[in-house]
């Protein structure tokens, strides 16, 4: 009889606890749970008397109380990815936890460019070469927020995935994946294109051996000398992404001094024009 009484008391206590744990509401978490790079989202729940947000690391981390997260909404960034989030909501003295929501993010391959059309790669120029009148096409892998550049400047109106090239220049591009149009990435390299007159039997083949560049690596000043005394017309110093750094006019001289003063150390491209030829060489600034 005594054992039966004790069992009845314990049973009533368990039932009372269970009744207190069963709230009349079931909170849920809503909000964008898949983020673009550098994006922000807001998780929110229904309106109750008070709130406390929690998280645990994916896939099997321990629960963590988020200090200060006691509002109806919780703002998160891509620095908060790969955590499960949930909220404990209290209403009329009863507290209930929501189901967990995993905050994840998009990941993308790096952008790239493919090319089609009439062209060939000239190892002496370290550039693509096309005949005058022919066209080379560049195709960008990202479909959104596209800007094509020539010689470091945006090309007006060129915002599609394909660029038709008929002129010499240093080309590059930037854009974004379709799912995340604000996540803009640069191609990261420059594509040099040279247009030559393929129909002329006397068109000289521009080769780097006709130019002497010294010292290289350089610090402060660089000397560019046309070995066959053919006059230099213009020199341009570009970054490896095609951005124009400096432009020099040679005024017909066969020897030109190029100032490198104030430039950060690294690799640059020196593009030289003479008598219709364009020659490109790498320059290292110490």
C-alpha angles and dihedrals in degrees: 000000000000091000090051091052092051091049090051092051092050091047092052091049092051091048091049092052091048091050091052091049093054107084123190091237136058115209119213133192120233132182141092106308097181114069136195116227112286090008130134132220136186121220114201140173137197122291115277138150096268143352143207122188124211137184141187129194119257127287108008109347125145120263115268127196109228106227114235093006095126102125131099090253132049121201116212136179135198087273086071096057125134097033129116112231131198139158134227108215124195123202128168089352095306121113124204131174124225124228115271122263121202116222108214136166142216120259123199138193115247114267120262139181127225123193137213136170134064110333146109133205115246111205092196092057093034083223143099113264125207130178118246107268094027125103133223119200125210118200119200120211096217117074104200140066092007124180122176119205133204118193090347096306127104114255107234114244096003104123103127127101092255128060122193112213124201099148135069116258149110108276132194137151144206132200147136140252115265093244092053109032093172093057096089119183130183122232086238097217136070123234111211116209125188124192115209135181102251095178096061113093091205098050105131118228107238108229128178091231088075090065129064118202119185146214097016115197088042139185121198102346137030127196120214115192129184102218096203091049091248106153121256112228106181138358124199127189114208136181118240088261092057099258113148110238103173138353125207128191112212097196092219097305120143091216123052132183113217119200116223094172115137095015120131114245117264145083122318137172120238112203114196127192125199130159093342094313124117119205123184125199135173117245126194118210115202 
